């Protein structure tokens, strides 16, 4: 792999295919998009197998100076690798999910999706801070178009809300980036990650980045764009939104906020904790009362992402690795849940939970998949989500038992809203004749869901396959954070085994 | 390869084949594979148990696969086998294989059999993972796995709304316990830097008397860890406060109740406390809590058991009560007797449930005992099995002569509690004795109402159905696959004798064989094994450190006054006689009693109003809050945020309209231009 610009190639393939799509008809565009995303998936596997675990922190680096101080600088570490893996896995599934569901302006739709892929991979590979910024912000545009053109009835409002929210944060981030580059004299991300900014400045910079990442995450209370965006987006749009775009916020915290501003991160950790525990309880309860399937899953995403943020700001290896695992697991499982919603939406064209019921009878295969992903979302051990949630929560417990306790209530509330959803959709009598007449999943739908199920189980039983690349990077980050690490509230004092033993001895002889 | 690998993974494989193969595989192959797999596991488990019983087996740990490594937190898939595990292995695989067999008959006319058998085998796998765990996280895996299987099986007849509701309730209430369990694991990792059970137990003593910060307070380290873990045990074992799911779980098919909600899963909490006994004995406070909760549950559940009419609910509350015995035994430090009661209880309670299933089968899925009566002549073998179970649970026996299984284990518990000598120990012992009285009363009440007296079948809608509408199968979600309708209806002329012309039939052989084997266990398990489980000489040799065996306590229990030793026997007789008087001799007494003590009866009959209280406190509150929060999302957050901004923009300029009308793509270009300019400026300065 030496010197071969595989990352540039992975960016170029979907971009070229996107342009090709614009000149193709509907059928051609579908096949071009599928082929391009599969090629990128294969490239992703090659990338993964050639990534040297325990090797250099930054691998596959490329750097070409462009105009005006810009650099085309790419490179990945293990954390980026896992998220790239998730992106290239979900893309062909998204194309497959759109195969019949999208009939309007197919070439443009496929082009938009392929453009998203380029930009997503760009976000995770960019090593120049401004290149990152462009990728990060430009990713909004195709998503905005997908919601705004191929979305549901209220798509204009939803896309506008989505755009306004995410734009707001990014302006502040850009200003902060310019200040940092000016101060440190470099746009190189790895250099900036090791640069010690003055603590006073860190706080302002941290807040500026926070404004952007909190919206992307999304954290309470800037989450309200997400349910609307999900509800209006087509199925594949929801899959990619929940699967990858939400992970950009978490990635941003890991790549920028934590390593670049460790003291400020520690200073603001209680803010993050507070917002996160509110999110866990608040959005879980909101999810409980939803009557729209997509909204329910969207709110559950906010609750899950709150587990990511508490883990990230736990300042220890378990918390950080757990957060990465939750991001990956949530990418698989919430993507799959949106696919599950899409399967029945394609048949009945409603997201209203009450319109379904008793699907276990006429759609047993579908119900099995749906049950599996429901249980995964609930964090059942043996699924990917458990590994992540367990580590994140174990991490935060070391920082604060209160935050751990309230965050862990998510496992109760999560079970309540997901099982309540499942019961209303798959259990009970078939009270709606049209829902009862729906056929079970076909081969195409099986092919979309089965790989996600297999990976969810694999990652739950043997997560090391997926987590091995991140250990070293997380250890680096943990070491960088050590200087600022907040003291946990659970300091154990030494025990008094001798005193107790003597006491027992005294009693024994007295008898 | 260690046989434990087969014992644990054969049921998983069988579940996967039967579950994924489902209809394509067909009923018979699915049943053969799952049942065969379980009998194989069972056949491999008994030699392990016997080798521990013979004292010539060493504890072993068989590694399977790495699981999680994250910094200092590492845990793997491993199968531990020691005495404690061996006991659980035979309990689980024996009851499970018998329940599989029984289900051939009981579920015979159910169209969805492969799914049912797959769930049963999946449950068995998870339970085996739980008891073979060498670290707390694998135990939690099994813990949640049995929870999943329980959820699926309670909701097996998913068309019934009540089954769906009961399934969710079971899962969510258990999750409340799991919250404690998870917090406990986090705390254990924080303190011990490991989640490996043997390492924790080895170092437990080092932390005795240390303190830890928890929720802003400084508390005794081991107390808080034990109590957190115990909350998990309370959930799974349906102890007071977290018990509400267990009676509702009777919505599941009866074989499920026998396997999961009587013999195995619900005892997981007791198993956990015994497994971690070296940790628990380091915290006196934690043991006090365990004792108190156990004793309270033991009494509380028994009171409810005396008032219920549904045959399965009576046995369910009985289970809850018997689990209370096990917990207060553990609480006073009598871990051997606790495990012994778990062991004997598994046999006689599975027997009672399967016997009840046989009655329900014969009575065309009528479960209300008010509509039973006089059945002993009609189904004599079922009656014999139920008698064996009743004699075992009520603890019939005398020290000099010997007795049924429950006699040995229950008396050992009451004696140990009394021998503890503390106030709490005496309280527990008296609660145990009162509960023994109630146990005897409700158990004999069940027998008398069901098997003796005059038939009262004509009042039952189910029986009416069977007689009048012999071929109408509209009862899909009933607890039972439809019985032999065509044999039952023989005209309508016998209405006056209470039978409504209905003829109950004895269950088929596949159902009677498990009853016979379990009856054998219920009669003899106590006499055969009490020496090994609880004997002063036998027990240390048998357990060999797998749990803490309190030698002094066992010694003291031997030398109790005769009155205490006889008390359980005497109250057992009182309970039986009272039941006989109330339900056979003078059947007007119960109604008169209810009338005289109306408020008390209402309180107890309605299960102390726990469901209503929880519904009000938690369920309604959660939904109400959810609605309020949802509204605030729209009104407050969006109002101040994007909608407010939109209003401002719409008032102030027309620019926003441009943004919305498709010129947005130019945003990218402007952004790029602006960025280049800004960055150039920054880099130049």
Contacts between the chains, C-beta under 8 A, distances in Angstrom:
chain1	res1	chain2	res2	distance
A	67	B	676	7.8
A	68	B	676	5.7
A	68	B	679	6.7
A	68	B	680	4.7
A	68	B	683	7.5
A	69	B	679	6.0
A	69	B	680	6.5
A	69	B	683	4.2
A	70	B	676	7.6
A	70	B	679	7.1
A	130	B	675	6.6
A	130	B	679	5.7
A	133	B	675	7.1
A	134	B	671	7.7
A	134	B	672	6.9
A	134	B	675	6.9
A	137	B	671	6.4
A	138	B	668	5.9
A	138	B	671	7.6
A	141	B	664	6.9
A	141	B	665	6.7
A	141	B	667	6.7
A	141	B	668	5.6
A	144	B	664	6.5
A	145	B	664	7.7
A	145	B	665	8.0
A	156	B	660	6.4
A	160	B	642	7.7
A	160	B	646	7.3
A	160	B	659	7.5
A	160	B	660	6.0
A	161	B	638	7.9
A	161	B	642	4.8
A	163	B	659	7.6
A	163	B	664	7.7
A	164	B	642	5.1
A	164	B	645	6.3
A	164	B	646	7.5
A	165	B	641	7.5
A	165	B	642	6.2
A	174	B	675	7.2
A	174	B	678	7.5
A	178	B	678	6.0
A	178	B	679	6.8
A	178	B	682	4.7
A	181	B	679	7.4
A	181	B	682	5.6
A	181	B	683	7.1
A	182	B	682	5.0
A	182	B	685	6.9
A	187	B	679	8.0
A	221	B	637	5.0
A	221	B	641	8.0
A	222	B	641	7.3
A	224	B	633	5.4
A	224	B	634	7.9
A	224	B	637	5.1
A	224	B	638	5.2
A	224	B	641	6.8
A	224	B	642	7.4
A	225	B	642	7.1
A	227	B	633	7.9
A	282	B	629	5.1
A	283	B	629	7.9
A	285	B	622	5.9
A	285	B	625	5.0
A	285	B	626	3.8
A	285	B	629	5.5
A	286	B	626	5.4
A	286	B	629	4.9
A	286	B	630	4.6
A	286	B	633	6.6
A	287	B	626	7.6
A	288	B	622	6.1
A	288	B	623	6.4
A	288	B	626	4.5
A	289	B	623	5.9
A	289	B	626	3.8
A	289	B	627	5.1
A	289	B	630	5.8
A	290	B	630	7.7
A	316	B	71	7.2
A	317	B	70	5.8
A	317	B	71	3.2
A	317	B	72	7.5
A	317	B	73	7.9
A	318	B	70	5.0
A	318	B	71	6.0
A	318	B	73	5.3
A	321	B	70	4.5
A	321	B	71	7.4
A	322	B	70	7.2
A	358	B	158	7.9
A	358	B	159	6.7
A	360	B	158	5.6
A	361	B	159	7.6
A	364	B	22	7.3
A	364	B	23	7.9
A	375	B	148	6.3
A	380	B	144	5.4
A	380	B	145	7.7
A	380	B	148	6.1
A	381	B	137	7.4
A	381	B	140	5.9
A	381	B	141	3.9
A	381	B	144	5.0
A	381	B	145	7.1
A	382	B	141	6.0
A	382	B	144	7.9
A	382	B	145	6.9
A	386	B	144	8.0
A	387	B	68	6.0
A	390	B	68	7.8
A	390	B	137	7.1
A	390	B	182	7.4
A	391	B	68	7.1
A	391	B	70	5.4
A	391	B	73	7.1
A	393	B	182	6.8
A	393	B	186	6.4
A	394	B	73	6.3
A	394	B	185	7.4
A	394	B	186	4.8
A	394	B	189	5.8
A	397	B	183	7.2
A	397	B	186	3.8
A	397	B	187	6.9
A	397	B	189	7.9
A	397	B	190	6.2
A	398	B	186	7.9
A	398	B	190	5.6
A	401	B	183	7.8
A	401	B	187	7.9
A	401	B	213	7.1
A	401	B	214	5.2
A	401	B	215	5.5
A	402	B	215	5.6
A	402	B	216	7.0
A	404	B	183	6.7
A	404	B	186	6.2
A	405	B	179	7.9
A	405	B	183	6.3
A	405	B	215	6.8
A	408	B	179	5.3
A	408	B	182	5.7
A	408	B	183	6.1
A	409	B	179	6.4
A	411	B	175	5.7
A	411	B	178	6.4
A	411	B	179	6.2
A	411	B	182	7.0
A	412	B	172	6.3
A	412	B	175	4.5
A	412	B	176	5.7
A	412	B	178	7.9
A	412	B	179	6.0
A	413	B	622	7.7
A	415	B	171	5.6
A	415	B	172	5.2
A	415	B	175	4.8
A	416	B	168	7.4
A	416	B	172	5.1
A	416	B	622	7.2
A	419	B	151	7.6
A	419	B	167	7.6
A	419	B	168	4.7
A	419	B	171	5.9
A	419	B	172	7.1
A	420	B	168	6.4
A	423	B	155	7.9
A	423	B	164	4.5
A	423	B	165	7.7
A	423	B	167	7.6
A	423	B	168	6.1
A	426	B	158	7.3
A	427	B	155	6.4
A	427	B	158	4.1
A	427	B	159	7.5
A	427	B	163	7.8
A	427	B	164	4.2
A	428	B	158	7.0
A	428	B	159	6.4
A	428	B	161	6.0
A	428	B	164	6.1
A	429	B	159	5.3
A	461	B	65	7.2
A	461	B	67	7.4
A	461	B	77	7.8
A	462	B	65	6.2
A	462	B	66	7.0
A	462	B	67	7.2
A	463	B	67	7.4
A	463	B	68	6.0
A	464	B	66	5.9
A	464	B	68	7.8
A	464	B	69	6.4
A	467	B	69	7.7
A	467	B	70	7.5
A	471	B	69	7.5
A	471	B	70	7.8
A	475	B	71	7.5
A	478	B	71	7.5
A	488	B	190	7.7
A	488	B	213	7.8
A	489	B	213	4.7
A	489	B	214	8.0
A	489	B	216	7.1
A	490	B	187	7.5
A	490	B	190	5.7
A	490	B	212	5.4
A	490	B	213	4.7
A	490	B	214	6.5
A	491	B	212	7.3
A	491	B	213	5.6
A	492	B	190	7.4
A	492	B	191	5.5
A	492	B	207	7.3
A	492	B	210	5.8
A	492	B	211	7.5
A	492	B	212	4.9
A	492	B	221	5.9
A	493	B	210	5.1
A	493	B	211	4.9
A	493	B	212	7.5
A	494	B	210	5.9
A	495	B	206	5.6
A	495	B	207	4.4
A	495	B	208	5.3
A	495	B	209	4.9
A	495	B	210	3.5
A	495	B	221	7.2
A	496	B	208	7.0
A	496	B	209	3.8
A	496	B	210	7.2
A	497	B	205	5.3
A	497	B	206	5.6
A	497	B	207	8.0
A	497	B	208	5.3
A	497	B	209	7.1
A	499	B	209	6.5
A	500	B	205	8.0
A	500	B	208	5.1
A	500	B	209	5.6
